Amino acid sequence: MQGITSTRRMLEQNRSGYMALRGGLEDDERDALDSAVRGFISDAGQRIDDLKQMVRSRVGGGPNVQEHRRGVLLSLLQALDQLSTMFQAFLQPIPAHAAGSCDHAG
């Protein structure tokens, strides 16, 4: 969960620079951020899949432990889904009118 929170915080801190057409992140900085976030999301997804397998196999612990694992799994899935949604919003093209276009018909 800490990694998801840290990655989300990193995206929030870089939002304005990432989205800016001018004066924002350079292409190589944006590419590095994209790569880091994609890698984290992939790695976290794999770890969550491993946890799902552990919960399904009921390895170790009694009913309370299994219920706790299910709760942790649900929390992680929701947090990763929110992070993925936030990242996808970063990848959307910026509409011309929102990017400060000064083209006016007149």
Buried (B, 14 or more C-beta within 10 A) or exposed (E): EEBBEEBBEBBEEBBEBBBEEEEBBEEEEBEEBBEEBEEBBEEBBEEBEEBBEBBEEEEEEEEEEBEEBEEBBEEBBEBBEEBBEBBEEBEEEEEEEEEEEEEEEE
